[in-house]
Amino acid sequence: MLEICAAEGIAFLPWRPLGHDGLSADGQQALANATARLDATPRQVALAWVLGQAPVVCAIPGTGDLGHLEENVAAADLTLSTDERADLDHAAAP
């Protein structure tokens, strides 16, 4: 789907982009490893991963207060390693 959206210049808005509640044990470990290395929150790592999927991804995370907004904005500055991205991709696969 992302490849089609990118080819057509269509924005892709994922539903519940930060819904990492259902991650497997391996997925939880991949998320924990990335948060530790990046000194970031799980929400920031998940958002950075979602935004890095394709240039057409436009995530709309919930923002309830100024602290939440600052946390979400800071996610844009995170750079996941190739291994972290692969581990999170694997964890998110159906």
HTML snippet that shows the backbone in 3Dmol.js (N, CA, C, O; Angstrom):
<script src="https://3Dmol.org/build/3Dmol-min.js"></script>
<div id="view" style="width:600px;height:400px;position:relative"></div>
<script>
const pdb = `
ATOM      1  N   MET A   1       0.812  -1.180   0.000  1.00  0.00           N
ATOM      2  CA  MET A   1       0.000   0.000   0.000  1.00  0.00           C
ATOM      3  C   MET A   1       0.868   1.262   0.000  1.00  0.00           C
ATOM      4  O   MET A   1       0.577   2.219  -0.717  1.00  0.00           O
ATOM      5  N   LEU A   2       1.932   1.260   0.803  1.00  0.00           N
ATOM      6  CA  LEU A   2       2.798   2.439   0.870  1.00  0.00           C
ATOM      7  C   LEU A   2       3.471   2.720  -0.471  1.00  0.00           C
ATOM      8  O   LEU A   2       3.632   3.877  -0.860  1.00  0.00           O
ATOM      9  N   GLU A   3       3.858   1.674  -1.164  1.00  0.00           N
ATOM     10  CA  GLU A   3       4.506   1.861  -2.469  1.00  0.00           C
ATOM     11  C   GLU A   3       3.551   2.520  -3.462  1.00  0.00           C
ATOM     12  O   GLU A   3       3.956   3.394  -4.228  1.00  0.00           O
ATOM     13  N   ILE A   4       2.305   2.109  -3.450  1.00  0.00           N
ATOM     14  CA  ILE A   4       1.304   2.702  -4.346  1.00  0.00           C
ATOM     15  C   ILE A   4       1.083   4.169  -3.975  1.00  0.00           C
ATOM     16  O   ILE A   4       1.064   5.038  -4.847  1.00  0.00           O
ATOM     17  N   CYS A   5       0.919   4.437  -2.688  1.00  0.00           N
ATOM     18  CA  CYS A   5       0.712   5.824  -2.253  1.00  0.00           C
ATOM     19  C   CYS A   5       1.904   6.695  -2.648  1.00  0.00           C
ATOM     20  O   CYS A   5       1.719   7.813  -3.129  1.00  0.00           O
ATOM     21  N   ALA A   6       3.122   6.194  -2.449  1.00  0.00           N
ATOM     22  CA  ALA A   6       4.316   6.966  -2.803  1.00  0.00           C
ATOM     23  C   ALA A   6       4.360   7.221  -4.307  1.00  0.00           C
ATOM     24  O   ALA A   6       4.666   8.333  -4.737  1.00  0.00           O
ATOM     25  N   ALA A   7       4.059   6.210  -5.101  1.00  0.00           N
ATOM     26  CA  ALA A   7       4.101   6.351  -6.555  1.00  0.00           C
ATOM     27  C   ALA A   7       3.060   7.355  -7.057  1.00  0.00           C
ATOM     28  O   ALA A   7       3.281   8.059  -8.042  1.00  0.00           O
ATOM     29  N   GLU A   8       1.930   7.405  -6.365  1.00  0.00           N
ATOM     30  CA  GLU A   8       0.842   8.291  -6.787  1.00  0.00           C
ATOM     31  C   GLU A   8       0.853   9.642  -6.062  1.00  0.00           C
ATOM     32  O   GLU A   8       0.036  10.514  -6.355  1.00  0.00           O
ATOM     33  N   GLY A   9       1.782   9.808  -5.117  1.00  0.00           N
ATOM     34  CA  GLY A   9       1.841  11.055  -4.368  1.00  0.00           C
ATOM     35  C   GLY A   9       0.666  11.248  -3.426  1.00  0.00           C
ATOM     36  O   GLY A   9       0.215  12.369  -3.191  1.00  0.00           O
ATOM     37  N   ILE A  10       0.181  10.138  -2.891  1.00  0.00           N
ATOM     38  CA  ILE A  10      -0.973  10.163  -1.987  1.00  0.00           C
ATOM     39  C   ILE A  10      -0.483   9.983  -0.552  1.00  0.00           C
ATOM     40  O   ILE A  10       0.309   9.084  -0.271  1.00  0.00           O
ATOM     41  N   ALA A  11      -0.947  10.826   0.341  1.00  0.00           N
ATOM     42  CA  ALA A  11      -0.579  10.696   1.752  1.00  0.00           C
ATOM     43  C   ALA A  11      -1.194   9.431   2.331  1.00  0.00           C
ATOM     44  O   ALA A  11      -2.308   9.048   1.973  1.00  0.00           O
ATOM     45  N   PHE A  12      -0.465   8.794   3.220  1.00  0.00           N
ATOM     46  CA  PHE A  12      -0.937   7.589   3.911  1.00  0.00           C
ATOM     47  C   PHE A  12      -1.038   7.939   5.387  1.00  0.00           C
ATOM     48  O   PHE A  12      -0.048   8.313   6.016  1.00  0.00           O
ATOM     49  N   LEU A  13      -2.242   7.814   5.932  1.00  0.00           N
ATOM     50  CA  LEU A  13      -2.474   8.125   7.339  1.00  0.00           C
ATOM     51  C   LEU A  13      -2.767   6.832   8.089  1.00  0.00           C
ATOM     52  O   LEU A  13      -3.885   6.322   8.015  1.00  0.00           O
ATOM     53  N   PRO A  14      -1.788   6.291   8.807  1.00  0.00           N
ATOM     54  CA  PRO A  14      -2.013   5.035   9.526  1.00  0.00           C
ATOM     55  C   PRO A  14      -2.955   5.221  10.709  1.00  0.00           C
ATOM     56  O   PRO A  14      -2.914   6.237  11.402  1.00  0.00           O
ATOM     57  N   TRP A  15      -3.784   4.241  10.918  1.00  0.00           N
ATOM     58  CA  TRP A  15      -4.719   4.243  12.036  1.00  0.00           C
ATOM     59  C   TRP A  15      -4.006   3.729  13.272  1.00  0.00           C
ATOM     60  O   TRP A  15      -3.357   2.685  13.220  1.00  0.00           O
ATOM     61  N   ARG A  16      -4.114   4.433  14.366  1.00  0.00           N
ATOM     62  CA  ARG A  16      -3.469   4.067  15.639  1.00  0.00           C
ATOM     63  C   ARG A  16      -1.982   3.776  15.432  1.00  0.00           C
ATOM     64  O   ARG A  16      -1.530   2.671  15.734  1.00  0.00           O
ATOM     65  N   PRO A  17      -1.218   4.734  14.929  1.00  0.00           N
ATOM     66  CA  PRO A  17       0.184   4.466  14.622  1.00  0.00           C
ATOM     67  C   PRO A  17       1.023   4.091  15.833  1.00  0.00           C
ATOM     68  O   PRO A  17       2.095   3.505  15.683  1.00  0.00           O
ATOM     69  N   LEU A  18       0.556   4.417  17.019  1.00  0.00           N
ATOM     70  CA  LEU A  18       1.347   4.112  18.209  1.00  0.00           C
ATOM     71  C   LEU A  18       0.760   2.969  19.011  1.00  0.00           C
ATOM     72  O   LEU A  18       1.090   2.811  20.186  1.00  0.00           O
ATOM     73  N   GLY A  19      -0.098   2.171  18.406  1.00  0.00           N
ATOM     74  CA  GLY A  19      -0.722   1.059  19.111  1.00  0.00           C
ATOM     75  C   GLY A  19       0.213  -0.131  19.210  1.00  0.00           C
ATOM     76  O   GLY A  19       0.012  -1.140  18.535  1.00  0.00           O
ATOM     77  N   HIS A  20       1.226  -0.019  20.042  1.00  0.00           N
ATOM     78  CA  HIS A  20       2.209  -1.104  20.169  1.00  0.00           C
ATOM     79  C   HIS A  20       1.851  -2.056  21.307  1.00  0.00           C
ATOM     80  O   HIS A  20       2.694  -2.838  21.746  1.00  0.00           O
ATOM     81  N   ASP A  21       0.599  -1.995  21.792  1.00  0.00           N
ATOM     82  CA  ASP A  21       0.175  -2.844  22.903  1.00  0.00           C
ATOM     83  C   ASP A  21       0.256  -4.329  22.572  1.00  0.00           C
ATOM     84  O   ASP A  21       0.517  -5.147  23.454  1.00  0.00           O
ATOM     85  N   GLY A  22       0.035  -4.681  21.312  1.00  0.00           N
ATOM     86  CA  GLY A  22      -0.050  -6.079  20.938  1.00  0.00           C
ATOM     87  C   GLY A  22       1.262  -6.679  20.451  1.00  0.00           C
ATOM     88  O   GLY A  22       1.256  -7.735  19.817  1.00  0.00           O
ATOM     89  N   LEU A  23       2.386  -6.026  20.734  1.00  0.00           N
ATOM     90  CA  LEU A  23       3.668  -6.562  20.277  1.00  0.00           C
ATOM     91  C   LEU A  23       3.994  -7.871  20.985  1.00  0.00           C
ATOM     92  O   LEU A  23       3.667  -8.062  22.157  1.00  0.00           O
ATOM     93  N   SER A  24       4.638  -8.756  20.257  1.00  0.00           N
ATOM     94  CA  SER A  24       5.121 -10.013  20.835  1.00  0.00           C
ATOM     95  C   SER A  24       6.252  -9.708  21.815  1.00  0.00           C
ATOM     96  O   SER A  24       6.682  -8.561  21.936  1.00  0.00           O
ATOM     97  N   ALA A  25       6.722 -10.721  22.499  1.00  0.00           N
ATOM     98  CA  ALA A  25       7.860 -10.544  23.417  1.00  0.00           C
ATOM     99  C   ALA A  25       9.076 -10.031  22.651  1.00  0.00           C
ATOM    100  O   ALA A  25       9.799  -9.162  23.139  1.00  0.00           O
ATOM    101  N   ASP A  26       9.304 -10.572  21.442  1.00  0.00           N
ATOM    102  CA  ASP A  26      10.425 -10.098  20.623  1.00  0.00           C
ATOM    103  C   ASP A  26      10.231  -8.640  20.236  1.00  0.00           C
ATOM    104  O   ASP A  26      11.181  -7.857  20.238  1.00  0.00           O
ATOM    105  N   GLY A  27       9.002  -8.282  19.906  1.00  0.00           N
ATOM    106  CA  GLY A  27       8.699  -6.903  19.551  1.00  0.00           C
ATOM    107  C   GLY A  27       8.903  -5.962  20.723  1.00  0.00           C
ATOM    108  O   GLY A  27       9.452  -4.872  20.561  1.00  0.00           O
ATOM    109  N   GLN A  28       8.462  -6.378  21.903  1.00  0.00           N
ATOM    110  CA  GLN A  28       8.670  -5.572  23.107  1.00  0.00           C
ATOM    111  C   GLN A  28      10.162  -5.393  23.377  1.00  0.00           C
ATOM    112  O   GLN A  28      10.605  -4.321  23.788  1.00  0.00           O
ATOM    113  N   GLN A  29      10.931  -6.462  23.139  1.00  0.00           N
ATOM    114  CA  GLN A  29      12.381  -6.374  23.348  1.00  0.00           C
ATOM    115  C   GLN A  29      13.020  -5.434  22.335  1.00  0.00           C
ATOM    116  O   GLN A  29      13.893  -4.642  22.690  1.00  0.00           O
ATOM    117  N   ALA A  30      12.595  -5.514  21.083  1.00  0.00           N
ATOM    118  CA  ALA A  30      13.133  -4.621  20.046  1.00  0.00           C
ATOM    119  C   ALA A  30      12.831  -3.172  20.402  1.00  0.00           C
ATOM    120  O   ALA A  30      13.684  -2.298  20.241  1.00  0.00           O
ATOM    121  N   LEU A  31      11.626  -2.918  20.882  1.00  0.00           N
ATOM    122  CA  LEU A  31      11.238  -1.568  21.277  1.00  0.00           C
ATOM    123  C   LEU A  31      12.069  -1.109  22.479  1.00  0.00           C
ATOM    124  O   LEU A  31      12.541   0.027  22.509  1.00  0.00           O
ATOM    125  N   ALA A  32      12.246  -1.974  23.451  1.00  0.00           N
ATOM    126  CA  ALA A  32      13.036  -1.635  24.640  1.00  0.00           C
ATOM    127  C   ALA A  32      14.492  -1.351  24.270  1.00  0.00           C
ATOM    128  O   ALA A  32      15.093  -0.414  24.796  1.00  0.00           O
ATOM    129  N   ASN A  33      15.061  -2.151  23.369  1.00  0.00           N
ATOM    130  CA  ASN A  33      16.447  -1.939  22.950  1.00  0.00           C
ATOM    131  C   ASN A  33      16.613  -0.573  22.291  1.00  0.00           C
ATOM    132  O   ASN A  33      17.568   0.151  22.574  1.00  0.00           O
ATOM    133  N   ALA A  34      15.678  -0.229  21.414  1.00  0.00           N
ATOM    134  CA  ALA A  34      15.762   1.053  20.716  1.00  0.00           C
ATOM    135  C   ALA A  34      15.572   2.211  21.690  1.00  0.00           C
ATOM    136  O   ALA A  34      16.281   3.213  21.599  1.00  0.00           O
ATOM    137  N   THR A  35      14.635   2.092  22.611  1.00  0.00           N
ATOM    138  CA  THR A  35      14.415   3.183  23.565  1.00  0.00           C
ATOM    139  C   THR A  35      15.644   3.407  24.432  1.00  0.00           C
ATOM    140  O   THR A  35      15.990   4.548  24.742  1.00  0.00           O
ATOM    141  N   ALA A  36      16.304   2.326  24.822  1.00  0.00           N
ATOM    142  CA  ALA A  36      17.504   2.458  25.654  1.00  0.00           C
ATOM    143  C   ALA A  36      18.639   3.123  24.878  1.00  0.00           C
ATOM    144  O   ALA A  36      19.296   4.027  25.393  1.00  0.00           O
ATOM    145  N   ARG A  37      18.870   2.685  23.655  1.00  0.00           N
ATOM    146  CA  ARG A  37      19.983   3.246  22.871  1.00  0.00           C
ATOM    147  C   ARG A  37      19.742   4.709  22.542  1.00  0.00           C
ATOM    148  O   ARG A  37      20.671   5.516  22.573  1.00  0.00           O
ATOM    149  N   LEU A  38      18.503   5.056  22.227  1.00  0.00           N
ATOM    150  CA  LEU A  38      18.180   6.415  21.804  1.00  0.00           C
ATOM    151  C   LEU A  38      17.820   7.344  22.971  1.00  0.00           C
ATOM    152  O   LEU A  38      17.622   8.544  22.780  1.00  0.00           O
ATOM    153  N   ASP A  39      17.739   6.776  24.175  1.00  0.00           N
ATOM    154  CA  ASP A  39      17.297   7.541  25.346  1.00  0.00           C
ATOM    155  C   ASP A  39      15.971   8.228  25.024  1.00  0.00           C
ATOM    156  O   ASP A  39      15.807   9.436  25.192  1.00  0.00           O
ATOM    157  N   ALA A  40      15.039   7.409  24.555  1.00  0.00           N
ATOM    158  CA  ALA A  40      13.738   7.907  24.112  1.00  0.00           C
ATOM    159  C   ALA A  40      12.641   7.086  24.777  1.00  0.00           C
ATOM    160  O   ALA A  40      12.909   6.060  25.402  1.00  0.00           O
ATOM    161  N   THR A  41      11.416   7.545  24.635  1.00  0.00           N
ATOM    162  CA  THR A  41      10.276   6.799  25.163  1.00  0.00           C
ATOM    163  C   THR A  41       9.805   5.789  24.116  1.00  0.00           C
ATOM    164  O   THR A  41      10.099   5.950  22.931  1.00  0.00           O
ATOM    165  N   PRO A  42       9.082   4.757  24.533  1.00  0.00           N
ATOM    166  CA  PRO A  42       8.527   3.824  23.555  1.00  0.00           C
ATOM    167  C   PRO A  42       7.646   4.529  22.534  1.00  0.00           C
ATOM    168  O   PRO A  42       7.662   4.175  21.355  1.00  0.00           O
ATOM    169  N   ARG A  43       6.877   5.525  22.972  1.00  0.00           N
ATOM    170  CA  ARG A  43       6.014   6.292  22.060  1.00  0.00           C
ATOM    171  C   ARG A  43       6.854   6.999  21.001  1.00  0.00           C
ATOM    172  O   ARG A  43       6.480   7.013  19.828  1.00  0.00           O
ATOM    173  N   GLN A  44       7.977   7.584  21.395  1.00  0.00           N
ATOM    174  CA  GLN A  44       8.837   8.283  20.437  1.00  0.00           C
ATOM    175  C   GLN A  44       9.438   7.309  19.421  1.00  0.00           C
ATOM    176  O   GLN A  44       9.485   7.606  18.228  1.00  0.00           O
ATOM    177  N   VAL A  45       9.891   6.160  19.889  1.00  0.00           N
ATOM    178  CA  VAL A  45      10.478   5.168  18.980  1.00  0.00           C
ATOM    179  C   VAL A  45       9.419   4.657  18.010  1.00  0.00           C
ATOM    180  O   VAL A  45       9.680   4.534  16.814  1.00  0.00           O
ATOM    181  N   ALA A  46       8.223   4.358  18.521  1.00  0.00           N
ATOM    182  CA  ALA A  46       7.151   3.873  17.655  1.00  0.00           C
ATOM    183  C   ALA A  46       6.785   4.921  16.602  1.00  0.00           C
ATOM    184  O   ALA A  46       6.567   4.588  15.437  1.00  0.00           O
ATOM    185  N   LEU A  47       6.719   6.176  17.015  1.00  0.00           N
ATOM    186  CA  LEU A  47       6.382   7.238  16.075  1.00  0.00           C
ATOM    187  C   LEU A  47       7.491   7.434  15.045  1.00  0.00           C
ATOM    188  O   LEU A  47       7.206   7.633  13.864  1.00  0.00           O
ATOM    189  N   ALA A  48       8.748   7.382  15.474  1.00  0.00           N
ATOM    190  CA  ALA A  48       9.875   7.492  14.535  1.00  0.00           C
ATOM    191  C   ALA A  48       9.844   6.349  13.530  1.00  0.00           C
ATOM    192  O   ALA A  48      10.130   6.549  12.349  1.00  0.00           O
ATOM    193  N   TRP A  49       9.498   5.151  13.995  1.00  0.00           N
ATOM    194  CA  TRP A  49       9.416   3.991  13.105  1.00  0.00           C
ATOM    195  C   TRP A  49       8.299   4.198  12.074  1.00  0.00           C
ATOM    196  O   TRP A  49       8.494   3.951  10.884  1.00  0.00           O
ATOM    197  N   VAL A  50       7.140   4.646  12.533  1.00  0.00           N
ATOM    198  CA  VAL A  50       6.008   4.871  11.623  1.00  0.00           C
ATOM    199  C   VAL A  50       6.373   5.926  10.579  1.00  0.00           C
ATOM    200  O   VAL A  50       6.144   5.724   9.387  1.00  0.00           O
ATOM    201  N   LEU A  51       6.932   7.036  11.018  1.00  0.00           N
ATOM    202  CA  LEU A  51       7.279   8.118  10.094  1.00  0.00           C
ATOM    203  C   LEU A  51       8.344   7.694   9.089  1.00  0.00           C
ATOM    204  O   LEU A  51       8.388   8.214   7.974  1.00  0.00           O
ATOM    205  N   GLY A  52       9.198   6.760   9.475  1.00  0.00           N
ATOM    206  CA  GLY A  52      10.260   6.297   8.592  1.00  0.00           C
ATOM    207  C   GLY A  52       9.835   5.262   7.569  1.00  0.00           C
ATOM    208  O   GLY A  52      10.657   4.817   6.768  1.00  0.00           O
ATOM    209  N   GLN A  53       8.574   4.869   7.579  1.00  0.00           N
ATOM    210  CA  GLN A  53       8.106   3.845   6.644  1.00  0.00           C
ATOM    211  C   GLN A  53       8.120   4.315   5.200  1.00  0.00           C
ATOM    212  O   GLN A  53       8.447   3.540   4.301  1.00  0.00           O
ATOM    213  N   ALA A  54       7.770   5.575   4.966  1.00  0.00           N
ATOM    214  CA  ALA A  54       7.726   6.130   3.610  1.00  0.00           C
ATOM    215  C   ALA A  54       7.545   7.636   3.720  1.00  0.00           C
ATOM    216  O   ALA A  54       6.991   8.126   4.705  1.00  0.00           O
ATOM    217  N   PRO A  55       8.006   8.369   2.722  1.00  0.00           N
ATOM    218  CA  PRO A  55       7.862   9.820   2.772  1.00  0.00           C
ATOM    219  C   PRO A  55       6.408  10.306   2.758  1.00  0.00           C
ATOM    220  O   PRO A  55       6.135  11.454   3.111  1.00  0.00           O
ATOM    221  N   VAL A  56       5.488   9.447   2.356  1.00  0.00           N
ATOM    222  CA  VAL A  56       4.082   9.851   2.287  1.00  0.00           C
ATOM    223  C   VAL A  56       3.310   9.580   3.582  1.00  0.00           C
ATOM    224  O   VAL A  56       2.122   9.893   3.671  1.00  0.00           O
ATOM    225  N   VAL A  57       3.976   9.003   4.582  1.00  0.00           N
ATOM    226  CA  VAL A  57       3.306   8.705   5.843  1.00  0.00           C
ATOM    227  C   VAL A  57       3.084   9.994   6.623  1.00  0.00           C
ATOM    228  O   VAL A  57       4.003  10.789   6.821  1.00  0.00           O
ATOM    229  N   CYS A  58       1.859  10.177   7.053  1.00  0.00           N
ATOM    230  CA  CYS A  58       1.482  11.350   7.839  1.00  0.00           C
ATOM    231  C   CYS A  58       0.775  10.834   9.090  1.00  0.00           C
ATOM    232  O   CYS A  58      -0.442  10.647   9.102  1.00  0.00           O
ATOM    233  N   ALA A  59       1.554  10.611  10.128  1.00  0.00           N
ATOM    234  CA  ALA A  59       0.982  10.091  11.369  1.00  0.00           C
ATOM    235  C   ALA A  59       0.306  11.216  12.138  1.00  0.00           C
ATOM    236  O   ALA A  59       0.783  12.352  12.145  1.00  0.00           O
ATOM    237  N   ILE A  60      -0.786  10.897  12.773  1.00  0.00           N
ATOM    238  CA  ILE A  60      -1.505  11.865  13.594  1.00  0.00           C
ATOM    239  C   ILE A  60      -1.636  11.262  14.996  1.00  0.00           C
ATOM    240  O   ILE A  60      -2.675  10.702  15.347  1.00  0.00           O
ATOM    241  N   PRO A  61      -0.575  11.383  15.785  1.00  0.00           N
ATOM    242  CA  PRO A  61      -0.626  10.805  17.132  1.00  0.00           C
ATOM    243  C   PRO A  61      -1.491  11.671  18.047  1.00  0.00           C
ATOM    244  O   PRO A  61      -1.605  12.882  17.855  1.00  0.00           O
ATOM    245  N   GLY A  62      -2.082  11.040  19.021  1.00  0.00           N
ATOM    246  CA  GLY A  62      -2.862  11.795  19.988  1.00  0.00           C
ATOM    247  C   GLY A  62      -1.960  12.709  20.805  1.00  0.00           C
ATOM    248  O   GLY A  62      -0.850  12.331  21.182  1.00  0.00           O
ATOM    249  N   THR A  63      -2.438  13.891  21.068  1.00  0.00           N
ATOM    250  CA  THR A  63      -1.670  14.853  21.846  1.00  0.00           C
ATOM    251  C   THR A  63      -2.611  15.500  22.842  1.00  0.00           C
ATOM    252  O   THR A  63      -3.458  16.311  22.466  1.00  0.00           O
ATOM    253  N   GLY A  64      -2.467  15.144  24.120  1.00  0.00           N
ATOM    254  CA  GLY A  64      -3.386  15.636  25.133  1.00  0.00           C
ATOM    255  C   GLY A  64      -2.917  16.861  25.886  1.00  0.00           C
ATOM    256  O   GLY A  64      -3.719  17.551  26.515  1.00  0.00           O
ATOM    257  N   ASP A  65      -1.610  17.142  25.827  1.00  0.00           N
ATOM    258  CA  ASP A  65      -1.094  18.298  26.546  1.00  0.00           C
ATOM    259  C   ASP A  65       0.253  18.708  25.953  1.00  0.00           C
ATOM    260  O   ASP A  65       0.758  18.056  25.039  1.00  0.00           O
ATOM    261  N   LEU A  66       0.825  19.776  26.468  1.00  0.00           N
ATOM    262  CA  LEU A  66       2.065  20.300  25.922  1.00  0.00           C
ATOM    263  C   LEU A  66       3.207  19.283  26.023  1.00  0.00           C
ATOM    264  O   LEU A  66       4.006  19.162  25.094  1.00  0.00           O
ATOM    265  N   GLY A  67       3.292  18.564  27.121  1.00  0.00           N
ATOM    266  CA  GLY A  67       4.332  17.543  27.280  1.00  0.00           C
ATOM    267  C   GLY A  67       4.225  16.459  26.226  1.00  0.00           C
ATOM    268  O   GLY A  67       5.231  16.004  25.682  1.00  0.00           O
ATOM    269  N   HIS A  68       3.007  16.053  25.945  1.00  0.00           N
ATOM    270  CA  HIS A  68       2.747  15.055  24.901  1.00  0.00           C
ATOM    271  C   HIS A  68       3.196  15.575  23.542  1.00  0.00           C
ATOM    272  O   HIS A  68       3.829  14.856  22.768  1.00  0.00           O
ATOM    273  N   LEU A  69       2.862  16.831  23.260  1.00  0.00           N
ATOM    274  CA  LEU A  69       3.252  17.447  21.996  1.00  0.00           C
ATOM    275  C   LEU A  69       4.770  17.483  21.858  1.00  0.00           C
ATOM    276  O   LEU A  69       5.304  17.145  20.802  1.00  0.00           O
ATOM    277  N   GLU A  70       5.462  17.886  22.907  1.00  0.00           N
ATOM    278  CA  GLU A  70       6.924  17.941  22.877  1.00  0.00           C
ATOM    279  C   GLU A  70       7.529  16.555  22.649  1.00  0.00           C
ATOM    280  O   GLU A  70       8.498  16.406  21.905  1.00  0.00           O
ATOM    281  N   GLU A  71       6.947  15.548  23.295  1.00  0.00           N
ATOM    282  CA  GLU A  71       7.406  14.169  23.122  1.00  0.00           C
ATOM    283  C   GLU A  71       7.223  13.724  21.675  1.00  0.00           C
ATOM    284  O   GLU A  71       8.120  13.114  21.093  1.00  0.00           O
ATOM    285  N   ASN A  72       6.070  14.027  21.097  1.00  0.00           N
ATOM    286  CA  ASN A  72       5.801  13.634  19.711  1.00  0.00           C
ATOM    287  C   ASN A  72       6.724  14.341  18.729  1.00  0.00           C
ATOM    288  O   ASN A  72       7.245  13.711  17.809  1.00  0.00           O
ATOM    289  N   VAL A  73       6.932  15.634  18.912  1.00  0.00           N
ATOM    290  CA  VAL A  73       7.789  16.398  18.011  1.00  0.00           C
ATOM    291  C   VAL A  73       9.233  15.886  18.083  1.00  0.00           C
ATOM    292  O   VAL A  73       9.913  15.808  17.060  1.00  0.00           O
ATOM    293  N   ALA A  74       9.696  15.543  19.271  1.00  0.00           N
ATOM    294  CA  ALA A  74      11.068  15.049  19.434  1.00  0.00           C
ATOM    295  C   ALA A  74      11.293  13.735  18.685  1.00  0.00           C
ATOM    296  O   ALA A  74      12.427  13.418  18.325  1.00  0.00           O
ATOM    297  N   ALA A  75      10.241  12.978  18.448  1.00  0.00           N
ATOM    298  CA  ALA A  75      10.373  11.706  17.724  1.00  0.00           C
ATOM    299  C   ALA A  75      10.879  11.915  16.303  1.00  0.00           C
ATOM    300  O   ALA A  75      11.521  11.028  15.740  1.00  0.00           O
ATOM    301  N   ALA A  76      10.602  13.062  15.721  1.00  0.00           N
ATOM    302  CA  ALA A  76      11.036  13.344  14.347  1.00  0.00           C
ATOM    303  C   ALA A  76      12.551  13.433  14.237  1.00  0.00           C
ATOM    304  O   ALA A  76      13.097  13.283  13.144  1.00  0.00           O
ATOM    305  N   ASP A  77      13.239  13.672  15.347  1.00  0.00           N
ATOM    306  CA  ASP A  77      14.694  13.782  15.336  1.00  0.00           C
ATOM    307  C   ASP A  77      15.405  12.453  15.600  1.00  0.00           C
ATOM    308  O   ASP A  77      16.633  12.387  15.541  1.00  0.00           O
ATOM    309  N   LEU A  78      14.654  11.412  15.886  1.00  0.00           N
ATOM    310  CA  LEU A  78      15.268  10.111  16.165  1.00  0.00           C
ATOM    311  C   LEU A  78      15.654   9.415  14.871  1.00  0.00           C
ATOM    312  O   LEU A  78      14.936   9.485  13.874  1.00  0.00           O
ATOM    313  N   THR A  79      16.795   8.744  14.902  1.00  0.00           N
ATOM    314  CA  THR A  79      17.236   7.945  13.763  1.00  0.00           C
ATOM    315  C   THR A  79      17.426   6.511  14.228  1.00  0.00           C
ATOM    316  O   THR A  79      18.346   6.203  14.986  1.00  0.00           O
ATOM    317  N   LEU A  80      16.546   5.645  13.766  1.00  0.00           N
ATOM    318  CA  LEU A  80      16.650   4.225  14.105  1.00  0.00           C
ATOM    319  C   LEU A  80      17.742   3.585  13.264  1.00  0.00           C
ATOM    320  O   LEU A  80      17.908   3.912  12.089  1.00  0.00           O
ATOM    321  N   SER A  81      18.486   2.670  13.876  1.00  0.00           N
ATOM    322  CA  SER A  81      19.500   1.939  13.118  1.00  0.00           C
ATOM    323  C   SER A  81      18.814   0.973  12.166  1.00  0.00           C
ATOM    324  O   SER A  81      17.624   0.686  12.303  1.00  0.00           O
ATOM    325  N   THR A  82      19.563   0.483  11.216  1.00  0.00           N
ATOM    326  CA  THR A  82      19.025  -0.498  10.265  1.00  0.00           C
ATOM    327  C   THR A  82      18.535  -1.736  11.009  1.00  0.00           C
ATOM    328  O   THR A  82      17.476  -2.275  10.687  1.00  0.00           O
ATOM    329  N   ASP A  83      19.294  -2.186  11.997  1.00  0.00           N
ATOM    330  CA  ASP A  83      18.892  -3.364  12.769  1.00  0.00           C
ATOM    331  C   ASP A  83      17.635  -3.098  13.587  1.00  0.00           C
ATOM    332  O   ASP A  83      16.746  -3.946  13.654  1.00  0.00           O
ATOM    333  N   GLU A  84      17.558  -1.921  14.210  1.00  0.00           N
ATOM    334  CA  GLU A  84      16.357  -1.585  14.988  1.00  0.00           C
ATOM    335  C   GLU A  84      15.132  -1.542  14.087  1.00  0.00           C
ATOM    336  O   GLU A  84      14.076  -2.071  14.434  1.00  0.00           O
ATOM    337  N   ARG A  85      15.278  -0.911  12.935  1.00  0.00           N
ATOM    338  CA  ARG A  85      14.165  -0.823  11.997  1.00  0.00           C
ATOM    339  C   ARG A  85      13.730  -2.232  11.557  1.00  0.00           C
ATOM    340  O   ARG A  85      12.536  -2.531  11.514  1.00  0.00           O
ATOM    341  N   ALA A  86      14.700  -3.088  11.234  1.00  0.00           N
ATOM    342  CA  ALA A  86      14.381  -4.456  10.811  1.00  0.00           C
ATOM    343  C   ALA A  86      13.679  -5.228  11.932  1.00  0.00           C
ATOM    344  O   ALA A  86      12.718  -5.954  11.678  1.00  0.00           O
ATOM    345  N   ASP A  87      14.156  -5.073  13.170  1.00  0.00           N
ATOM    346  CA  ASP A  87      13.529  -5.759  14.304  1.00  0.00           C
ATOM    347  C   ASP A  87      12.096  -5.282  14.509  1.00  0.00           C
ATOM    348  O   ASP A  87      11.200  -6.086  14.767  1.00  0.00           O
ATOM    349  N   LEU A  88      11.881  -3.962  14.392  1.00  0.00           N
ATOM    350  CA  LEU A  88      10.527  -3.432  14.569  1.00  0.00           C
ATOM    351  C   LEU A  88       9.630  -3.803  13.386  1.00  0.00           C
ATOM    352  O   LEU A  88       8.441  -4.066  13.568  1.00  0.00           O
ATOM    353  N   ASP A  89      10.195  -3.825  12.176  1.00  0.00           N
ATOM    354  CA  ASP A  89       9.431  -4.286  11.014  1.00  0.00           C
ATOM    355  C   ASP A  89       8.953  -5.713  11.221  1.00  0.00           C
ATOM    356  O   ASP A  89       7.798  -6.043  10.954  1.00  0.00           O
ATOM    357  N   HIS A  90       9.860  -6.551  11.700  1.00  0.00           N
ATOM    358  CA  HIS A  90       9.529  -7.962  11.948  1.00  0.00           C
ATOM    359  C   HIS A  90       8.435  -8.077  13.013  1.00  0.00           C
ATOM    360  O   HIS A  90       7.511  -8.881  12.890  1.00  0.00           O
ATOM    361  N   ALA A  91       8.559  -7.258  14.059  1.00  0.00           N
ATOM    362  CA  ALA A  91       7.584  -7.312  15.150  1.00  0.00           C
ATOM    363  C   ALA A  91       6.205  -6.853  14.681  1.00  0.00           C
ATOM    364  O   ALA A  91       5.188  -7.315  15.199  1.00  0.00           O
ATOM    365  N   ALA A  92       6.167  -5.952  13.713  1.00  0.00           N
ATOM    366  CA  ALA A  92       4.895  -5.412  13.239  1.00  0.00           C
ATOM    367  C   ALA A  92       4.261  -6.246  12.126  1.00  0.00           C
ATOM    368  O   ALA A  92       3.103  -6.029  11.767  1.00  0.00           O
ATOM    369  N   ALA A  93       5.015  -7.192  11.586  1.00  0.00           N
ATOM    370  CA  ALA A  93       4.489  -8.014  10.493  1.00  0.00           C
ATOM    371  C   ALA A  93       3.307  -8.844  10.979  1.00  0.00           C
ATOM    372  O   ALA A  93       3.317  -9.354  12.099  1.00  0.00           O
ATOM    373  N   PRO A  94       2.275  -8.981  10.119  1.00  0.00           N
ATOM    374  CA  PRO A  94       1.095  -9.755  10.528  1.00  0.00           C
ATOM    375  C   PRO A  94       1.395 -11.230  10.692  1.00  0.00           C
ATOM    376  O   PRO A  94       0.504 -12.008  11.032  1.00  0.00           O
TER     377      PRO A  94
END
`;
const viewer = $3Dmol.createViewer("view");
viewer.addModel(pdb, "pdb");
viewer.setStyle({}, {cartoon: {color: "spectrum"}});
viewer.zoomTo();
viewer.render();
</script>
